[in-house]
Amino acid sequence: MRVLVAPDKFAGTLTAVEAAQAIASGWARRAPADELDLAPMSDGGPGFVDVLHAALGGELLAVTVRGPHGEPTPGSVLLVGTTAYVESAQACGLHLTGAEGAETASSYGVGELVRSAVEAGATRVVVGLGGSGTNDGGAGLLAALGATADRPLDAGPLALEGVSSVALPAVGVELVAASDVDNPLTGLFGATKVFGPQKGVAEDRLPELDGRLEELAAATDRRTALEKGAGAAGGLGFALLLLGATREPGIGLVAAAVGLADRARAADLVLTGEGAFDFSSRSGKVPYGVAEIAAEAVRPCVALAGQVLVGSREMRALGVESAYSLVDLVGEDRAFADPAGSLADLAERVARSWSRE
């Protein structure tokens, strides 16, 4: 039996590569004769560069950029031919914003990653969006690439108050925003209202931060602010769209890069997973994307997750035959203390039901 193992990261505990290895290890204990094909996945968020490097090879360039509050932060640029891949979370991820929070956090470092890619010779730069801790509308990215304005662009959203004039730079390369988020920049379904609370923004502060992004949109292009994906990664999508970027679904881009459709057709069973499997997984997350590809290949898809927060009806609406919870099997304490070992144990248990051995 051939099993395709295509999980996302388990946020805060395992990278996608580590998760795939753990699942394979546990499965092999129960069904050693099964052939396992590991295809770690990403939707553009944390792990985007690592997953593509594992799949495509290429040259990984180490760089140091400005973190969300000005601190030197390590990052990397993956160069494959003349295409470069960068990951916004490396420069402005939620894990970097800390107690200072999103109100003064800048996406400047993401612009430095893009600039490093251009300086390395890339003619096409793909920016993975997701997992950001910033909410500055991508103003910091614009500043790093040469934009000027009548207010500071590199000091977070609060510093944008009163901005009325922004001169955008000419980047000179093809830009791609890799994101599955459809949200506009501002308003009820915008970056601040929907994602601000996840970044530590208090409910009573949301209107002011959204107002700062409204001012940025008015000073640049309101029409672009309404486009799908403008609200991705705290508005980094908006900044990239302003610079002429095209938008591609992150999961689709990664799936194409790793040849997931062909690998699914060659498999008998597809396994996927993530930290929390819930109905929001339909919003461009890895399990839903993998399940869609499995369905097109007429192969069953099974999910292994830290927690399963949907019932059987919702699960099937997501294209998943069955979903298994790590916490239900080993308990929350062990799941966090030994995530790789716990996931391997869960995979071994799932193999009892799904392997033909």
KOLROFI-577405 format. One line per field, with one value per residue (C-alpha): x, y, z. Coordinates in steps of 0.2 Angstrom, whole numbers, plus 2048, in hexadecimal, padded with zeros to 3 digits. Example, Ala and Ser with C-alpha at 12.3 -4.5 7.8 and 13.67 -1.06 7.14 Angstrom:
X <- (83E, 844)
Y <- (7EA, 7FB)
Z <- (827, 824)
***
This chain:
X <- (800, 806, 802, 805, 809, 805, 803, 805, 80E, 807, 808, 814, 81A, 81F, 824, 81C, 82B, 82C, 81A, 81C, 82A, 821, 812, 81D, 826, 816, 80E, 81D, 81D, 80C, 80D, 820, 81C, 812, 81B, 81B, 81C, 820, 81A, 81A, 80F, 80C, 7FF, 80B, 80D, 81B, 825, 822, 834, 839, 82C, 830, 843, 840, 836, 83F, 851, 859, 864, 860, 867, 868, 864, 861, 853, 84A, 83D, 82C, 833, 844, 84E, 85A, 851, 857, 84E, 851, 84E, 84C, 853, 84D, 854, 84D, 83F, 841, 835, 834, 82A, 822, 821, 833, 834, 824, 81C, 811, 81F, 82A, 81E, 81E, 816, 818, 80B, 804, 801, 813, 819, 820, 821, 831, 83B, 830, 835, 847, 844, 83D, 84B, 858, 850, 851, 863, 866, 860, 84E, 843, 833, 831, 823, 81E, 816, 809, 803, 806, 80B, 80A, 809, 7FA, 803, 7FB, 80C, 812, 823, 825, 822, 82F, 83C, 83A, 83C, 82B, 82A, 81B, 817, 816, 822, 81E, 829, 823, 812, 800, 7FF, 80D, 802, 7F6, 7F3, 7FC, 7F6, 804, 80E, 81A, 81B, 82B, 82E, 834, 839, 835, 825, 81D, 811, 808, 805, 7F6, 7E5, 7DD, 7CF, 7CD, 7CE, 7D9, 7CD, 7BB, 7B0, 7BA, 7CA, 7DB, 7D9, 7C7, 7CA, 7DC, 7E0, 7DA, 7E6, 7F4, 7F0, 7E6, 7D9, 7C7, 7C6, 7D6, 7D0, 7C7, 7D6, 7E2, 7D5, 7D4, 7E7, 7E6, 7D7, 7E3, 7F0, 7E4, 7DE, 7F0, 7F3, 7E5, 7D4, 7CF, 7DE, 7D9, 7C9, 7D1, 7D1, 7E0, 7E4, 7E2, 7EE, 7FC, 7F6, 7F5, 805, 7FA, 7F4, 806, 80B, 7FB, 800, 811, 808, 809, 7FD, 7F5, 7F6, 7EF, 7FD, 7F8, 7F5, 807, 80F, 805, 80A, 81C, 81D, 812, 805, 7F7, 802, 808, 7F6, 7F1, 800, 7FA, 7ED, 7EA, 7EE, 7F2, 7F2, 7F1, 7F3, 7F3, 7E0, 7D5, 7C5, 7B9, 7C4, 7CF, 7C4, 7CC, 7DB, 7E3, 7EE, 7E2, 7D4, 7E0, 7E7, 7D6, 7D0, 7DF, 7DC, 7CA, 7CF, 7DA, 7CC, 7D6, 7D0, 7D8, 7DA, 7DF, 7EA, 7E9, 7EE, 7DB, 7CC, 7BE, 7B2, 7A5, 7A4, 798, 7A4, 7B2, 7AB, 7A7, 7B9, 7BD, 7C4, 7BF, 7C4, 7CE, 7D7, 7DC, 7ED, 7E6, 7D8, 7E5, 7F3, 7EC, 7F1, 800, 809, 804, 80D, 81C, 820, 817, 821, 820, 80D, 80A, 813, 808, 7F9, 7FF, 802, 7F0, 7E9, 7F3, 7EA, 7DA, 7E0, 7EF, 7EB, 7F9)
Y <- (800, 811, 820, 832, 83C, 84E, 858, 86A, 870, 86D, 87F, 881, 86F, 868, 86E, 866, 85C, 856, 852, 847, 83E, 83A, 834, 829, 822, 81D, 816, 80B, 803, 7FC, 7FA, 7F8, 7F2, 801, 80D, 81F, 82E, 83E, 84F, 85C, 86A, 87D, 88A, 898, 89A, 894, 886, 88C, 88E, 87D, 873, 87A, 878, 866, 864, 86E, 86F, 880, 88B, 891, 8A2, 8A8, 8BA, 8C5, 8D1, 8DD, 8D4, 8DC, 8E7, 8EA, 8DC, 8D2, 8C3, 8B4, 8B0, 8A6, 8A8, 898, 89B, 88E, 894, 8A6, 8A4, 8A8, 8A2, 8AC, 8AA, 8B9, 8B0, 8AF, 8C2, 8C7, 8B7, 8B6, 8AE, 8BE, 8CB, 8C7, 8D2, 8E2, 8DB, 8E0, 8F3, 8F8, 8E8, 8EB, 8E0, 8E8, 8D8, 8D0, 8DD, 8DA, 8C8, 8CD, 8D9, 8CB, 8C0, 8CD, 8D1, 8BE, 8BF, 8B9, 8BF, 8B8, 8B9, 8AE, 8B5, 8A8, 8B1, 8AA, 8AA, 8BC, 8C6, 8D7, 8E1, 8F0, 8ED, 8E9, 8FA, 8F4, 8E9, 8F8, 902, 8F5, 8F5, 907, 90F, 920, 929, 938, 92C, 91E, 90E, 903, 906, 8FC, 901, 90E, 918, 919, 926, 934, 92C, 935, 932, 922, 921, 90F, 907, 8FE, 8EC, 8E6, 8D4, 8C9, 8C7, 8B9, 8BA, 8A8, 8A8, 8A0, 8AE, 8B7, 8C6, 8D8, 8E4, 8ED, 8EC, 8DE, 8D0, 8D9, 8D5, 8DE, 8D9, 8C7, 8C3, 8D1, 8C8, 8B9, 8C5, 8CC, 8DC, 8E0, 8E1, 8F4, 8F7, 8EF, 8FE, 909, 8FD, 8FA, 90D, 90E, 902, 90B, 91B, 910, 90A, 91C, 922, 914, 90B, 907, 8FB, 8F0, 8F0, 8E7, 8D9, 8C8, 8C4, 8D6, 8D2, 8C3, 8C4, 8D4, 8DC, 8D6, 8D0, 8E2, 8E8, 8DB, 8DE, 8F1, 8EC, 8E2, 8D0, 8C2, 8B8, 8A5, 899, 894, 882, 880, 888, 87B, 86D, 871, 872, 861, 859, 854, 850, 843, 83C, 83A, 830, 824, 822, 817, 822, 834, 83A, 84C, 856, 866, 86C, 870, 868, 873, 87A, 889, 87C, 87F, 891, 88C, 881, 872, 864, 86A, 86D, 85C, 854, 85D, 856, 844, 845, 84A, 83B, 830, 82C, 82C, 83A, 838, 846, 844, 854, 85B, 85E, 859, 866, 861, 853, 846, 850, 85F, 854, 84C, 85E, 861, 851, 847, 835, 835, 840, 83A, 845, 845, 84C, 83F, 831, 837, 846, 858, 857, 84A, 851, 861, 859, 84C, 851, 847, 837, 83A, 83D, 82D, 823, 82A, 826, 814, 813, 81A, 80D, 7FF, 805, 80B, 800, 7F0, 7E7)
Z <- (800, 7FC, 808, 804, 814, 811, 821, 826, 835, 846, 84C, 85B, 85C, 84B, 83A, 82B, 827, 839, 839, 829, 831, 841, 837, 82C, 83B, 844, 835, 831, 842, 83E, 82C, 827, 815, 810, 805, 80C, 802, 80C, 806, 814, 80F, 813, 80E, 80E, 821, 82C, 824, 812, 80E, 816, 80D, 7FC, 7FF, 804, 7F4, 7E7, 7EE, 7E8, 7F2, 803, 807, 819, 81D, 82C, 82B, 837, 842, 846, 854, 84C, 853, 847, 841, 837, 827, 817, 804, 7FA, 7E8, 7DB, 7CA, 7C9, 7D4, 7E7, 7F5, 805, 815, 81D, 82E, 82F, 830, 839, 83F, 84E, 858, 856, 85B, 86E, 87B, 871, 865, 854, 857, 855, 84B, 839, 82A, 825, 826, 819, 80D, 811, 80C, 7FC, 7F9, 7FD, 7F0, 7E3, 7E7, 7E5, 7D3, 7D4, 7C7, 7D0, 7E2, 7EB, 7FC, 808, 812, 823, 835, 836, 846, 83E, 838, 82F, 81E, 817, 81A, 821, 812, 806, 810, 80F, 7FC, 7FA, 7FD, 805, 80E, 819, 828, 82E, 824, 82F, 840, 841, 83E, 84B, 842, 833, 83B, 82F, 820, 810, 803, 7FF, 7F0, 7EB, 7E5, 7D5, 7DA, 7C8, 7CB, 7CA, 7DB, 7E1, 7F1, 7F7, 802, 804, 80E, 805, 811, 80B, 814, 81F, 825, 82E, 825, 824, 82B, 83B, 840, 83B, 840, 84C, 85B, 857, 858, 869, 863, 870, 86A, 86E, 864, 854, 84D, 84F, 846, 839, 837, 834, 826, 81F, 81E, 816, 809, 805, 803, 7F6, 7EE, 7F6, 7E8, 7EB, 7FE, 7F9, 7EF, 7F5, 7FF, 803, 815, 816, 823, 82B, 81A, 812, 804, 801, 800, 7F3, 7E9, 7E9, 7E1, 7D3, 7DB, 7D5, 7E2, 7E3, 7EF, 7FB, 7FC, 7E9, 7E6, 7F2, 7EB, 7DA, 7DF, 7E8, 7DA, 7E6, 7DA, 7D1, 7E2, 7E8, 7D8, 7DC, 7EE, 7F5, 804, 808, 81A, 81F, 82F, 839, 84B, 84C, 83F, 83F, 832, 82F, 827, 818, 816, 80C, 819, 815, 81A, 80F, 800, 802, 803, 7F3, 7EA, 7F1, 7EC, 7DA, 7DA, 7E1, 7F1, 803, 80E, 821, 82D, 83C, 847, 858, 85B, 850, 853, 845, 845, 837, 82C, 82C, 82A, 81A, 814, 815, 80A, 819, 81C, 82E, 83A, 849, 858, 861, 871, 872, 870, 87C, 885, 884, 88F, 886, 875, 879, 882, 875, 865, 859, 863, 866, 854, 84F, 85C, 854, 843, 848, 84F, 83F, 835, 83E, 836, 825, 820, 816, 820)
***
